[in-house]
Amino acid sequence: MKIHNHIAAFPLIILAGGKSSRMGIPKGLIAINNQTMLEHQLKTFYSYGGKKALVVLGYDIDTYFDQIPWIAQAVDTWIETPFAQDSLVKVVINKKPELEKFSSLQIGLSAMTDQIFKGLFVLPIDVPIPSEHVWIRLTQSFNQFIFATFPQFENRIGHPLLFSCQFINELINVPIDLDEAHLDIQINKLSNTQKQYVEVDDSYVHLNINTPEELDNFRELFDPSSSILW
């Protein structure tokens, strides 16, 4: 319970505003174990003890609302989810998704500025949520003076990312029309003392699902007996 309460102090932002052109359907709506990827991400986060998750949508909003009707009620307001007691979700819309992922990140971060939290997780929708062990390791290693904390497996960093309030404020204030309006660039600008890498024992932190082939590979790892449902 103490571990869950610790994770509860760190909300999650899920970035699901992309076009999913290589996948062919919105990535948040691909079928994972008889549920959508978005539902899977949310449900698993809450099962770890998370309490608040904010979802950024952009392209294919109507399709999301058709397939997951209850999330339409969460647009610009916090609602309780059907997954766990006291679990809250909010949806914000990137009205200019063509400005790509950094604009969705800024919109999500800005929507959290009225909330109280120690730090904040960020997870792209196409990265399968890793094990509870990863989230515990990240929160246990959190330091408010470290801007960004990354899970690392076999000398490669992965997701989710954990940001401090200081870094969140800096990211929000990057002008979107600058060449530097990319998360990778902003992270590379951090000094070695402003970021840390936490060793974890989970290869899922490296997974990324961008194509049907990558999805097939993931489904074999996740649930070999299941079938694609769309």
Order of alpha helices (4+ residues) and beta strands (2+ residues): alpha-beta-beta-beta-alpha-beta-alpha-beta-beta-alpha-beta-alpha-beta-beta-beta-alpha-alpha-beta-alpha
